[in-house]
Amino acid sequence: MDVTDVEQLFTRADGSFAFARWGRGIAPVVFGVEDETLGVIKGAIDAVCRLAGHEMTDGDAELGSNFMWFFFRDWNELLELPRLGDMVPDLEPLVGRLKEADANQYRAFRFDDAGAIKACFVFLRMDGSLSALPADTLALSQATQSMLLWSDTAFKTQSPLALVGETTVLRPEIGQVIAASYDPILPVSSQDPTHALRMSARIGVMQ
């Protein structure tokens, strides 16, 4: 990917540039699935963490679990979960907007003082579209989209995944962006578009 391609992945619909990666080990917890699916999800998270050279851990010292996945049938179910409103600000109006948009997924991030991701909440309303996806495809897609603060338009026209034969894999160029983003020499967050130039340079070195 050239620098323009990289920049577009982190340039939001309003024209602003925003990049952030996880600044701490990822401690996932999943609600609303069977044990078999739980293993698939954690396997996908582990695979993306390995690609990034980032740690997946059993617990976060501050939050306990900092990567929470919720599977459900109706957005109103979120309002019934104790303490979720404490972790996700303005939960009730958010649920109202998601219902109005007939959305089937949403990711909410929290950040530390350095701007790095310190928590992510993945909400998946299992409508017909999501239910039709194989569990490994859904898990890899969500894990990938939660690994960085991508633009809100990054994957609107093309998925981060590709089909090779009968196997769903991460698109190589997206994998390269993730790996480059977690290079220790780069900052954990940036609002400066020139950050894309630094990431592009790291991708060039990797190749």
Order of alpha helices (4+ residues) and beta strands (2+ residues): alpha-beta-beta-alpha-beta-alpha-alpha-beta-beta-alpha-alpha-beta-beta-alpha-beta-alpha
